[in-house]
Amino acid sequence: MTASRSEATEQQRPVVIGTAGHVDHGKSTLVRALTGIDPDRLAEEKARSMTIDLGFAWFDLPGGRSASIVDVPGHEHFIKNMLAGIGGIDVALLVVAADEGPMPQTREHLAIIDLLGIDHGVVALTKTDLSEPDLVDYVAEEIAELLAATSMAGATIVPVSASSGAGLPDLASALDAAAARSGQTSSGPARLPIDRVFSVAGFGTVVTGTMLGGTFQTGDELAVLPGGSNVRVRGLQSHNQHVERVSGGMRAAINISGPGDQRVRRGDVLTRSGALVSTHRIDVHLRLLADAPATLTQNARVDLFTGATESAAQLTLLESEALEPGQTQLVQMRLASPVAVAAGDRFIVRQASPSATIGGGIVLDPAPRRHRRFDPAVLRRLQGLVNGDPLAMARNAIGERPVRREQIEADLAATVDPSDGASAIQQLLDTGEITGLDRTAEHSARWLISTDAWNRFERAAADAIDQFHLTHPLRPGMPLEELRASFKLDLRQFDVMIGELERSGVLVRDGALLRSPSFVLLFDETTQRRVDRYLGALRERPADPPPPQEFDIDAEVLAALEHQGSVVKLSDAMAFDSDAYTNLATLTLDFLAKHGTISLAEFRDLAGTTRKYAQALLEDFDRRRLTRRVGDVRHRGAANLPKREEQ
């Protein structure tokens, strides 16, 4: 824990480099030679001289750009650990030993890089000090041929020796050049797929990962998905240094606290509440590798890996009866455990037995409805997403929950021309497919939602409030939080939607309560007679009111009378006529204006009441800040007495 370092500018956004390659080809040794940091942190790794889990290191590239390195295990038994760390990287560092050449995990790791769409990389040809020059040249040619059909085609191949240091400056320069060509690898909301969880004495739970888009800062309230627990950011580090915020492209260690922070695990996603949803179903464009061992058929089962998450999945093939090796298809995945993903996220699929990477692709819709197979409308919509059609992408991004317009425009701009994205949103608004909420003075909607979803919410909210009035006719309104809980909405989203219903006259908001515009609080005849007798008694005895129980006035009726403005309730057993309360408060404030302080005895005599009522009234004045107690006397408080018509 050391002093803060300056934040990177957008032009010098940190870059994340991920290693890849066969076991014992020298990935960790190379990272240590480049950075001076040993990425193998486990005792077992050091004892076996083999990377088992993810390791992390960092250094500055020759051009001054900060680089994080995620070092992955190369052994086939630990491929799941490799997949937990490879997502979100900008540049791939494929490591191949010159004395062995490409091996099985070289090919599998390269296939994963290709499926994830990582198109900036460098090959480090290691152990050149153990190989003859002719062999080094031959292996380099073999690697170039292997890369030709992948996203790393044409990548620079740099011969190096980690033990002697030969070639390391050239490797650093090649990584710098690749980093300069790479851009932001992700779109969507600010989030951190968690690839490591540990506890620090005195600090509590710490999670690490690569930030995807947006920023987090100290004090932020975040959600952990798919579980949904809320946590607070207590502190942030990047490269072992304290920072106030972390942004897209940075490796981050985040100290979190809150209910359930001990249950956070690798594969969870840290994000802002409401930004993502947990889902058991996703629509994807799936590509099966040409050398996949078998054809995939309807209901085939695979293991899905995305971000740092793993889940078993069953496939619904939407276009044909089978997916042959080398082919692609639109697919709906039904997941055994929930995930939290965004449209545009990349994924890998593996078969469980025998264990092998067989394909991957891109998430098209992170929370779709269940589809019928071969549905032309569904296929047209999903194909539009595959083709990058701005209208299809905007339509898909704006769904069941309100989303910020600026977020949607930013997400679209990562894939299509910004003007095309903005035009697509406006077209959907003009045709009524989506509805704009929270309009500014310039009539520009700041939040967007599908019109169908908005109409359903409007009807459901109005029905829920009407039902509440039927069930609780003497209550002035439905608590806001009770309605929000029924819809499971983020607080900000809910506030925007309720504000829109209030502006359109669907409901009336009264503090923390909601009511129908037509609702009038009325008592039945029997209750009204009791109320009339009680209110009459309060007026007759303004300074020593009888308890409501003497007139069979229960707490609910008393609360209704307070809402109507007929009484001021001090407790369920004591209330004053509203005019009498105002008069007593006015007497008190006038006395204080003249004398500066008032004692309990002075107020009792001034009000012409008993000590019991005098003490209760003064304590209520204190709560309302009309008075301020200092020792045994009261002084003038900071608040003013509300005007009668506001009560």
N, C-alpha and C positions, 0 to 999 in steps of 0.2 A: 504494500500500500504506500504509494508515493504521491507527490504533488500532481495537480491536474496538468494535462497537456492541452494545447489548443485544438479546437475542432477543425476537421478538414473542410476545405472549401468544396463546393460542388464540382469544380474542375479537377480537384485532387481527391475525389472521393476514394476512401480506402478500397483496396482490392482484396478479394479472398481467393487464395490459390489452394486447390485441392490436389493431393497426390493420388496416384493410381498406379497399379502394377502388381506383378507377381510377388509372392512371398520370397524374402531373402534376396531381393534385387537391390536392396540398399536404400529404400525410401527414407527411413528414419535417420540413417547415417548421413544421407545427403542433406536432410533438413537441418540436422545438427551442425553440419559443416557450413551451411548457408547462413544460419541465424545465430549460432552459438547456444541454442536452446535444445535440450533433449526432449523430444515430444513423447517419449515412452515414460509414463509417469507411474505405472503400476509395478510393484515389486516382482510380480510374476513375469512381466514383460522383460525386465532387466535380467532376471534369472534365466529365462529361456532365449534371450536375444531375439525376440520375435514380438512384433506389434500385435496386440490382441484387441484393443479398443482404440477409440479416436484419441489422437494426440494433437496438441496445438502449439504453435510457435509464431513468431512475427519478426519482421525486419523491415528496413527501409530500402526500397528499390533504388537503383542508381539515379533515377530522375527525381528522387525525393518523395515519391508516393509511398504511403504506409501500406504494407502488405501483411495479411494474416495467412498462415498456412494451416490447413486442416490435414493432418497426416492420418491415412486410413490403413487398416490392416490388409495385408495381401493374401492371407491364407483363405482357402475356400470355406473353411469352417466358420470364418468370421465375416462373411460377406454381408450379413445383416447389419453388423456394426459399421461396415464401410458405407452402406446405403444410408445410414442415419446421418452421416457427415458430408456426403458428396453433394446434397442438394444445396442450392443457394451459392455455389461457387462461381466465380467469374472466369478463372483461368485454370485449365487442367495441366498438371505436371505429371506426365506419364513417364514412369521410371522403368527402364529396361536394362538388364545387365548385359554388357558386351560379351561376357564369356558364356552366356546361355541363349541370348536372343529371346524373341517373344515366346511366352509360355501360356498355359491355359488361363490363368487369372489376368495376364496381360490382355488377352482377347476379350475375356468377360468384362473387365473394367473398361476397356475401350468401347465395348458395345453399350455399356451403361452411360458413358460420357456422350455417346452418339444419341442415345434415346432421350437423354436429358437436354439435348440441344446445345450443349456447351461447345461453341465453335471457335474458341480461342484457347490455344494450348501450346505447350513446348514439350519436347521429348528430351529427357536426360538419359544419355547412354552412359551408364555407370560402369565402374570397375574396369576402366580402360587400361589401368596399370597392370591388370592381370591378363590382358589379351594382346595378341599380335595385331599390328596395324591393319593387316589385310582382313583379319576377322572383324575388326571394328568397322571397317568400310562395308563388309558384306552384311553385317547385322543392320547397319544404318539403311542400306538399300532394302533389306527385308522389311524393316519398320515402315519406311516410306510407302512401300507397296501395300502394307497392311492398313495404313491410314487413308489410302486413296479413296476408299468408298465410305468414309465416315466424316463426321463434322470436323475432325482434326486434320483433314486433308491439307497437305502443304505445310504442316507445322514444322517449325525449326527443330532440327535434331542437333543436340550439343553433346559431344563426347566430354566426359568429366571423370575425375577421380576424387572422391571425397577424402581419401586418406592423404593424398599429396596436395590437393587443392587445385590441381590442373583443371582448367576449363570453368571453374566456378564464376569468375568475373563475366565470362561469356554467357553463362547460364543466367546470371542475374540480369544482364542486359537483354537477353531474349525474353525473359519474363516481363521486364519493364515494357518492352515493345508490345507484347501480347496484352498486357494490362491497359496500355494506351488505346488499343483497338477495341477493348471490351467495353460494354455499356452496362446499364442496370439490368440484372438478370431476372428481375421479378416485377410484377405489377400487383395491384390490389392494396389492401389496407396495411397499415403498420403492424408488423407481427414478428415474433421470434419463435421459430420452431425449436423446441428445447432438445438439445442433444446430450446434455449432461446435467445432473442434479446432485448437489452435495450440501453438507451442512458445515458452517464455520462457527466455532465456539464464540459466543458473544454477539453473533450477527444473525444466526439462524439459517434459513434456506437460501441457497444461491443456485440460480439456473444459468446455463450458458447456451449460446447459439449464435447464428448469423442473422442480423437484422435484415428483414425484407421490407423495403419501402418505409416511408414515414419516419417518425422519431418517437422515442420514449425519453422522459426526463424524470429526475428525482421528484417524488411526491405523486406521480401519476397513479390513478386508480385503474387497474387492468383486470381482465378476465383470463382465467386459465381454461382452455377448451381442450377436449370436449366436456370435461366435468362441469364447467360453468362457475367454479368458485371465484370469488373476487379477492384480489390481493393489491397491496400497495407497494410501490417501488421505494425501498429504503435507501438504496445506493446503487451506483453504476460504476463499472470498470471496463476499460478496453485496454488490452495489452498490459494488464497489471497496474494501470494508472486510473485514478479517480477522474471521472468526467461528470458533467452535469446532465448531458444528454447523449444518446446514441442514435444513429440514423442508418438508413439503408446502406448495406455493404460493410458495416462494421461488425467485427466479432465483439460480443458483449457478455459480460458477467453481471447478472442483475440480482441484487439482494432483495428478496420479497418477504412480505409478512401479511398475514391475514388468515381467516378461517380456511382450513384445508391446505395450507401451504406445505404441510408435511406429506400430503398425498400426491404432490406433483411428481411426474415421472417423465423419463425420456419419451418423446413422441407427442407430448402435450404442446399446445401452441399458446403463447402469451400474446394477447392482443387487447384492443380497446373493446369495452362492452358494446355489444351490438354490431361490431364490424364484421364478424363472421358468425356462422351458425354451425352447430354440430349436426352431422348428417349421417344417415345409414345408406344413402343412395347418391351416386354421382353419375353424370353423363360424361363420356370420354370419347376421344378418338384414339383407338388402340392400334398399334403397329406390332405385328408379330415378326420376330427376327427371321431372316431367311434360313438360318440354321437351327431354328426351334425344333425340338425333337418330335413334336406332334401337332396335328391340327386341333384347333379349339372349336368345340361345338356348343350348342345351346346348353346353358346351366353349368358350363365348365367352371371348375373351382381353381382359383389362383391366389397367391399372396400379393397384396398391394403394398408398395412402399412409396411414400410421398413425404417430402420434408424429412422429418425424423420419425415419422409415423409408420406403423406396420399394421395391416388388418387383413384377415382372410376375406375373400370376395367371391361372389358367384356372378357369372356373366349372363346378361340378356343380350343376345346378338340382335341388333335392330335392322340390319340390312339383308342378311342372308343366313342360311342354315349353318354355315361353318366359316371359320377364319383360318385360311391356309398360311403356312410359313411364307414370309415375305409380303403378305398382304396387310391392308388396313381396313378397319371397319368402325362404324359408329356403334357404341356399346353402352348399355346402362349396367353399372356395377352395384350389386347389393352387398353391403358390407356387414360383417359379423360384429364389428365394433365401430363406434362412430369416429369420424375424422372431422377436422376443421380445415377446409381448403378454400382456395379462391379460383375463379375462372382463370385459365392460363397457366396454372401450376402444372409442372411436369411430374410424371410418376414412372415407376418401374413395376413390372409384374414378373413373378417367378413361380415356377411350379415347385410344389412342396417335396415331391419324391419322384425320381431322384432330384435333388436340389439343383436348380439351374435358372439363370436369367433367361426369359423367353420373349420379353417384349416390353413395351412401354408406350407412352404417349402424352397427351395433354388433356387436362380437365376442361370441359366445355361448360358444364352447368354444375355448380357445387351443391345444389339442393333442389333437384327436379322432382316433379311428380312421377308416379309410376307410368311407364309408357306401354302401349300395345306395340307389339313387334310389327314391323313393316308399315307403320302409319306414315303416309306421305307427308302430312303436315309436320310431324315430328322430325322426319328426315330432312325436310327443306330447312327447318329452323336450325337444326344442328349442323347441317352442311354449310349454312351461312356463317356459323361461328368458325368452322374449320377454314373457310375461305377468307376470314377477316372482314366480312361485310359489316360496315359500321352500324347499320340499322339493326341487324341481327344481334350484334354485340351489345348495343345499348339496350335493346329490348330484354336481352337475357340478364343484363346486370341490374336492371331495375325491376324488382320483384315484390315479394310479400311484405317487406319491411321498408320504411323510408330510408333512403340513402342520400348523402350530401351530393348535390349536383357537381360541386367542384371535384369531389373524389371520383365520380363517374367520368368526368371529362379528363381528369389526369390519367385514369386507368386506360381509357380509350386512346389517349395521346401516346401511350407507350407502344401501341400497335398500329394505329392508323393516323392519318393527317389530323391534327387538332381541329381544323375547320370542318372536316368531314364528321368527326365525332360530335361536335357542337350542333351541326346541322341535323344529324340523326336524332339527337335528343329533342330538338325543336320540332322535328317532324312528328315524333311520337306524342309530343304535347299538343300539337295542332290537330292531330287525328283523334285525340282523346284516349289513346292507348295507355298513356301514363298521366298522372295527376301531379301538379306542382303544389307543394305546401310551403308555408312560412314565407309568403311573398314580401319582398322589400318595397320601399317607396317607389322603385322603378318598375314594379310589377314583375320582377324576376324571381321565380321560385328557387329557394335555396335547398329544398329537399324534394325528392322525387319518389313516387311509388306507383306501382301498377294500378290502373283505375279499377280493375276488378277487385284487387286486394283492398283498395281504399273503400269501395262501396260495401264490401263485406264488413270491414271494420266499423264503418259508420252505422250500419244496421245493427251489428252485434253490440256496439257500445250503447246505442239508444235503447235497445231491448233490455240490456243488463240494468240500465238505470231505471227503466220503467218497472222491471220486475222487483228491483230493490224497493221502490216506492210502494208497490203492492204488498211486499213482505213486511216492510217497516214504515207504515203510514205516518208515524209520529216522529220519524227522524228527518232532519232537514235535508239530507242528501247522502249519496254514496261516497265513502272515502275514496279518494284518488288512488291510493295504494292498492285497495281491494280490486279495483277495476284493472289496474296495470298488471297485477299478479295473474289475473285470468287470461291476459293476452301474452304474458311472458316477454314483454318488450323492454328494451333498454330505457332508462329514465329519460334521456334526451329525446329519443325517438317518440316515446309516449307523450312527452310534453308538447312536441311539435304537432302530433296528431290531435291531441285534446285542444290545443290552441286553435287549430283549424276548425274543429267542430264547434268551438265556442264562437268563432267569428261568423260561421255560417248559421248560427242560431239553433243548432241541433241540441245543445245542452247549455247549461249555465254553470260556471265555476264560481264557487263561493269559498275562498280560502282553500282548504284541503278537501272540500266536498264538491260533488257534482250532482246536479239535479236537472230534471226535465223542465223546459221553459213553462210548461203548462201545470207544473206541480204546485199545489196550494196545500199547505199544512192545515188540515181541518180535524176537529175532534168530533166524535159521535155525540149524540144528544146527552147521554148520561155523563160522559166525561166533561162536556162543556158546562153542565150545571155545576159540577164540582169545581171546575176551573173558575167559573164566575164567582162562586162563594169565596174561594181562596184569594182571588185578586181583590175582591171587596175587602176582605180582612186585612190584606197587606196595606191597602190605602187607609184603612181606619187606624192601623197601628204602624205608621211609617218608620218609627225608630226602634220598635221591638216586635218584629214580625213573627207571627206564629209559624211553627214548623209545617212544611207541606204535608207531612204524614197525618196531621190532624184532619185534613180534608181528603185523604186517600189520593194524594198527588204523588205518583211514583217518580223515579228518577228520569224515565223516558219522557213523561209529560212535562216535568220541570225543565228538561233540556229543550223541549219544543217551545215552551213559553219563553225561555231565554232567547232562542233563535228568533221568535216573533218580536222580541224587544219589550215584552211586557214586564219581565223581571230581570234582575241581576243576581245570578246564582253565586253564592260564596262556597257552598257545599251542597251535597244532596239533602242535607237537613236544614239548610238556611238559605233564604233568598229575600231580597228586598224589592219592593215596587221600584220600577226604573226611575220614575220621577223623584221618589223619595231618596234613592241612592244618589242621584245627581245633585239634589239639594244638600244632602249631607256632605258630599265631596266639595261642593262649592263653598259651604260654610267653613270647611277645613282650610281650603286654599286661601280664602279671604283672611282667616285668622293668621295663617302663616305669613301672608303678605304684610300684616300689621305688626306681628309679634316675633316673627322669625322662627320660632319653634313651638311645638305643642306636645304636651304630655298626654298619657293615657287618661289621667283623671280630668285634665282640662277638656279633652275631646268628649269624654263621657258626659260632662256637665253641659258642654256646648250642644251636643246632639240630643240631650235629654233622654238618654238610654241607660242601659245597665252595662257593667264592666264586660260581661260576656259578649254583647253585641259590639261594644266599642272596640274591644281588642280584635274581633273578627274583621270589622270594617277597616281598621288601621292596617292590619296585615294584608288585606286585599288592596288597599291604596298603595302599599309598598310593592306588591306584585305588579301593579299597573304603572309603577314608577311615578305616581302622583306625589308620593312622599318618600322620604329616605330616612331610615332609622339610624340614629347615632346614639348609642347608649340607651338611655331611658326616654329620649324625646325624638320627635320627628322633625325633619327639615323639608323644605320644598324639594320635590323630585324634578326629574328632567322632562317628564311628559306633561302634556296638557289634557284637560278633561275633554273628551270628544263632544262635538256638538250633538244635540239631542237627536237630530235627524239621521246621524251616522250610527247611532246605537242600534 
